[in-house]
Amino acid sequence: MTTIAETLFGSRAVLAKAEPTMMQKVARYMWVPMLLMGLMVVAASLGLSIAVADATSNYFGLPASVREAANAPAGAIDDRQFIESTNVWLPGFQLLGIGLILAAITFSLASILGVFRAGGGRLQQAFGHEAQTLTPPITARLFPMLMMMGLVILIVNLVISAIIGGFAWDVYGHSIAEINAASEGSDLLGDLGTVNTYKTWLEPFKFVGIAFILVGISFAVHTILQVIRFQGQRIRELALAGAGWPLLESKGGAR
Amino acid sequence: MSNPHRADLIPAPPIQTRLYPVLIAVGFLIVLAALIIGIALATTAADVFESSKAVRDAAVPGSSLLADQSDLASFPLWVQPLKFLGIGILVTGIFTVFWGLLRSLREARGTAMLEAVPLLLRQSTGETKGGE
C-alpha cells in the first residue's frame, strides 16, 4: 500500500481524550456574543445614519447664501459640525459591526472543528481503536490570528477615526466663510488638511481589516475540509484493519 | 509524537483547494493596492490643503496644485469599486473552498462512511458473538 503524505494537511496524533481543544470550547460560547455585538453596532450605525440624514436635510433646507455666510445661524453650524464629524468615524463603526459578525462566523467554524475532533475521536474509540486526529495544520494555526488581526485593524481604524472626528468637530464649528478664508499656516487650515488627509487613507484601511477576517474564514473552512478528508481516510483504515489489512497506529504518546 | 498523515484511501484533494488560495491572494492584494493608493492620495491631500482656498481656487491649468486637486477628486471614484472588487474576489475564494468542502464531504468522507461503517458494524457484531 503506497503512502501519500499530505504535508499541508498536517500529521496525525493520538488523542488522550476525545474532546475539543480549549480554543474550540471557547469558540462555542463566543460566536453568539460576537454576532449580537455586531448586529447591535450595525443597528446603532443605522440609527446614527438616520440622525445624520435628518441634520443634512435641515442643513440643505437653508439657502446656500445663508448657510455659507460668515454669520450663519448657529443651528446650521451645529448641523454641519455633526454631519462632518460623524461622517469621519461612522463608516469605520459600521465596518466594525460587519467585522464582528464575520468574527462570529469564524468562531462558529472553530466550534464545528471541535465537534469533528470530539465526534471523530469517539467514533474511533467506539470501534475499539485509538482516537487519532490531525495535528493542527498551518491553516488551523493561522485562522484565529488572522481574525484577531482583522478585528484589531478595525478597532485601531475606529479609534483614529474618532480622533479625526474630533478635529472635524473643531473645524466645522466655524462657519463655511471662516473655513474658506483660513490662511496658509493657520491652525484651522492645518486641521482641515489633517481631516482630509486621514480620511483619504482610513477609507481603504478598514477594508484591509475585513480582508484579514475573510482570509481567516477561508482558512477555517479549508481546515474543516482537511479534517473531513482525514476522517474519510481513517474510517477506511479501521474497516480494512478489521478485514486483516495492516493498520497505521501511532508509535508515539497521546496528545 | 506523530506520524505523517496518509491519504491513500481517499480521492485526491479537489481542484478547489488549489484554486482558492489564488483567489484569496488576488483579492487581498487588490485591497492592499487600494490602501497603498489611499496613502499616496493622502500625501497629495496634505499638499493640497497646505494652500488656502483662494490659492487652490486660483490654480492655473498645468500647475501641480490643479493636477493634485484633480487626482484627489477622481481617484476615489475608481478606488472605491476596486476595493469592493478585492472583497468580492475574497468572498469568491471562500465560496470556492466551501465548494471543495462539499466535494470532500461527498467524495472523501461520505463515500468512505457508506462503505466502511456497515463493514465495521459487521466486524464488531462478529467480535461480540465470538466473545459470547
Interface residues (C-beta under 8 A of the other chain):
Chain A: M1 T2 T3 I4 A5 E6 T7 F9 G10 S11 R12 A13 F127 G128 L134 T135 I179 N180 A181 A182 S183 E184 L189 L192 G193 N196 T197 Y198 T200 W201 L202 E203 P204 F205 F207 V208 I210 A211 L214 V215 I217 S218 V221 H222 I224 L225 I228 R229 F230 Q231 G232 Q233 I235 R236 E237 L238 A239 L240 G242 A243 L248 S250 K251 G252 G253 R255
Chain B: M1 S2 N3 P4 H5 R6 A7 D8 L9 I10 P13 T17 Y20 I24 G27 F28 V31 L32 A34 L35 I37 G38 I39 L41 A42 T43 T44 A45 A46 V48 F49 E50 S51 S52 K53 V55 L72 P76 V79 Q80 K83 G86 I87 L90 V91 G93 I94 V97 F98 G100 L101 S104 L105 A108 R109 G110 T111 A112 M113 E115 A116 V117 L119 L120 Q123 S124 E127
